[in-house]
Amino acid sequence: MKRRNFLTGAGLAAGATTLASALPRPAIAQDRLEWKMVTAWPKGLPGLGTGAERLAERITKASDGRLNVKVFAAGELVDAMGCFDAVSQGQAEMGHDSSSYHIDKLPAAGFFSAMPMGLTAGEHNGWIYFGGGQELWDELYAPSGVKAFLAGNTGAQMGGWFRKEIGSVADLKGLRFRITGHGAQALAKLGVEIVPLPNGEIFSNLQSGAIDGAEWVGPYNDLSLGFYKITKLYYWPGFHEPGSATQCIVNKGKFEALPDELKQIVAACCSAENDMMLAEFNGRSPAALASLVNEHGVQLKQFPRDVLVAFGIASGEVLQELLERGDDITRQIASSYLRYRQDTMRYTRIAETAFANARSYKFDFPKG
């Protein structure tokens, strides 16, 4: 499905909710559809859970109720990791989760969420919308009867919470760490024991000592989840998810049966939520981080350079394996992603990275 067919533009977030005024009203009540959206998130989880709820509400309102979407949090209809199968099999019409949760079934799915040492949120949008990513995503999911849209992004994530300090690569060996996706595969190469827990089980396992550390997202979520009550060591930067995209997945048969205007509404509302969620995480995380440090005594720790280099080497090995050992579609996706990554790194270095470095120089500037 080509992007020009969708409603886009700077006013999309506001415009999507007013589309109903321009659409024909259904003649009879039977034209109204009731859809279920299953999610990987606990009910009310800031950013992710509330983003899924906001997306469902946006679609319902923009369609003037013609497409009414009801949200089911993780565990209410299916478990946190069961969204893809539920949508594929028609148990639910829609789902909201991370594509990286499904790499055991589809190894290339992780490219559409986040890859270790991969793309930032803005770069990822560029690849999906203008670098051929969406077409490859459609091809990957088509045999499962699923259509996917970008529907949120957490931005760059933190490195995670640790019970002990990480001073060298040797400190990683034998560490029991909660992480998912291809970042987990990279850490496994460094001797880390991977424990892939869903969100709702992280706190209790960290508290009991069943795991030695965990990553989730970043300050906005981590403050609400209370990890600071167990350990004060909070590491940065994250290497595993530099811009973690969430997906809205739709049963392909159900989507193709929609009238064109409802297809447009679903696509437009997903695009609007993709912008809104990233804005929410960027807008809320600075204050959340300040609260963690100033009110809860959290110690921010930077990974040593040699550890970050080791992360990078291990990440490269994971990507090389996908490129060389995957099936045809996996190799196509990996090749496209890596070419785009190489090209965008050149631009980012002289654009956003250069500006961020210049902005950090010491000079007088009003504080407001």
Secondary structure as UniProt FT lines:
FT   HELIX           3..5
FT   TURN            10..11
FT   HELIX           12..15
FT   HELIX           16..22
FT   HELIX           29..31
FT   STRAND          33..39
FT   TURN            43..44
FT   TURN            46..47
FT   HELIX           48..62
FT   TURN            63..65
FT   STRAND          67..72
FT   TURN            74..76
FT   TURN            80..81
FT   HELIX           83..88
FT   TURN            89..90
FT   STRAND          94..97
FT   HELIX           99..102
FT   TURN            103..105
FT   HELIX           107..112
FT   TURN            116..117
FT   HELIX           121..130
FT   HELIX           133..141
FT   HELIX           142..144
FT   STRAND          146..153
FT   STRAND          160..162
FT   HELIX           169..172
FT   TURN            173..174
FT   STRAND          176..178
FT   HELIX           182..188
FT   TURN            189..191
FT   STRAND          193..194
FT   HELIX           199..201
FT   HELIX           202..208
FT   STRAND          213..214
FT   HELIX           219..225
FT   HELIX           227..229
FT   STRAND          233..236
FT   STRAND          245..251
FT   HELIX           252..256
FT   HELIX           260..296
FT   STRAND          299..302
FT   HELIX           305..325
FT   HELIX           328..350
FT   HELIX           352..359
//
